[in-house]
Amino acid sequence: MKWVSKLLAAMALLVAWGAAEGVRAETYPSRPISIVVPYPAGGVTDSLVRLLAERMRTLLGQPIVTENMGGASGTIGAARVARADSDGYTLLLGNSEAFVATPATMSLSYDPSADFAPVALLPSYPFLLVTTNDVPAKTLKELIAWIKANPDKVLQGTVGTGTAQHLCGLSLQNTIGAKWRFVPYRGGAPAMQDMLAGQINFMCTATGSFLPLVRAGQIRAYAVTAKTRMETAPEIPTVDEAGLPGFYVSIWNALWVPKGTPPAIVAKLNAAANAAMADPGFHKQIVEMGLDMPASDQRTPAALDAVRKADIAKWWPIIKAAGLKVE
């Protein structure tokens, strides 16, 4: 009967497709791989990806090309990967801002939750609570007391509306029950310059280029917004130790592939990324850059997906309450 013939044909097609997928996964990778970094070259994120790609290349046996595609808060590069073939040859460096904050503040041509598959969590940027030296507080508890007594004197620099720095400030406002003004900048460099010039006096910022200023005594750091102290700056207490328990803020980085990429290919990429992060030389360079390595139990695709969902549950109510929108 016709339906039997159609059923058999469909089954044969599925078997052939499964066999083809198996062969594709077995031979992967057979040509160069691209990692799209949706930011300009030269930053800490770009350096992180290049260090990772160098080691993954050796493990996978194929060149890994880093493609910088900046613009529109990282959405141009992300859109390009969302439209790419799901064959494991085009990856995205997508951080917590791109996969948590941006979907809540911008209209996108893609869906970060539906159009990508998680591969591996990468080192993150811990945040520091810092002020100019003319702020009279010497400890975090004193800083909170000074802010609550003088909210009109506080000018917090951020790198834009809806960024992790901005959200950190909003969360701190909710936590201590005070409001102050935000001053948005187009990047960390101009914000840092204005901080040194005394135009702003407070920032919640990723370590990056700010940690050298702390060590040089040009600005003051009160705490790192993480559960553990930074390996590169163990003298700075955590928020738990300094008097603001549980106030954790960081920007995590991660590798993603287009949705539909075969699980066997995702597993190969995850294994290569984990092996790269286990390299002592990589670890040393990452610590020197002021980044934190993810815990070993956080390096699976499932763990990355759980981290993203937990951050959405944490930050979306804050974003919506503040009515943040980026045009």
C-alpha angles and dihedrals in degrees: 000000000000095000091054091052091049091049092050091047091051091049091050090050091052092049091049091048091049091050091049091050090050092051091047091053093045094052095041123153104032098147139026120304125218127213111197113213106194093208135072120278122263102046129113092262091053091049091049092054094046092051090048094046092052092059096038089054091060092048096046096039095230134094115264114208121203111216117194111208108167130176142092095039092303095305096116093061093041092052090052092055092044088060095044125107114274093236101111096253097104118054132176130220098218121175133194092270092056095043101035114020102031096055089054096047106034139049107242135195089220138040113240090200096051107027100055138057120214119245111169143339112239134197115305137216111246114210130235128208103222139170139181115271093251091069101102097221118104099181134038092251089052090047092053090048091049092048093049090049095044110028091149090062095054118100112178118197119215135174092239146314114307095012121133090257091055092046090049089057094047091049091049090051090053092046099051098029101240136113130215140162126279122213112201122211133186092241147346095272098062090042090053092049092052091047091054088048092051096245090125127021108195138046138171098206145160111259098245112116093351096073093067088054090054092050091048090054093242094121134014126244120203104180147340113245095230140092093250135036119260116262089222095050109026091161092072111085125227121249088253091057095041097053107270102093118198096009096136121168128162141139110243122201126211146171119245136179131199114281112267096040106146113263091233090059092046088051092052092050092046092050091050093049091049092048090050092051090049090059109109092218092054091047092052093050093047092052090049088054089056096249129136123231116231116248114262092248090055096060101085125096090245092052091051091051090050091051091052093049092047091052091049090053090049102043107029094071089052092047093048094045089054092046093230117182129166116205 
